[in-house]
């Protein structure tokens, strides 16, 4: 592996990753921090983003476990589809203050804080990931992000929460956004290797990345998950150049490694 991005649902990891990079990383391996704009960091909080980017944080996610739409979507799927009932392993102590978050106000307009947040991400040349937002939220966010100059944008596991069609994924790629597929859903009954292979064949690999989203208790570590994915795709006949693109070249380009 050339690099790793550490994503914590609750805490920014940029300061920790700066220490890891200084003492353990070296020139041949990068340890990048991330931050999720959930309740523990104050939600849609420009101050938290400014501090995180100051530590060299590479990826800023919109709300994930705190997202109003994401929670509603998961509740619906668990009620109507038995295969979706296995989720992220339960925490030992749930947050006492964890209200659902949206990036839209009561009139359906993007929160004003998103303007400076997108601008800071653009100025730092960092990555903006859409998180567990609704379609309406996602499109409002993308419009603002492009307006503010963000160049590195990820559509977070597009097929899972928003059910984007293959054509919509192609459109995202043509617009310059990276379509992300994650491997954690393979371990909770929400995805199969066959369906993932079909998606990759249908919408193409030019602007696609594979994220493990693994490391939770009871699940494989990220590197093992990626290796298993590569093996399963090879069994199904995926060309080596496509595998190298979605697991190596595209993530490097997205993260700005090696001058990309």
Secondary structure, DSSP 4 states (H G I P E B T S, - for coil): --EEEE--SSS--HHHHHHHIIIII-SS-EEEEEEE-SGGGTSS-HHHHHHHHHTT--EEEPPSTTBHHHHHHHHHHHHH-GGG---SPPPSS--SS---B-SB-TTSPBPTHHHHHHHHHHHTT-EEE-TT--HHHHHHHHHHHHHHT--EEEETTHHHHS---HHHHHHHHHTTPEEEEESGGGGTTS--HHHHHHHHHHH-STTEEEE----STTS--HHHHHHHHHHHHHHTT--HHHHHIIIIIHHHHHHTGGG-
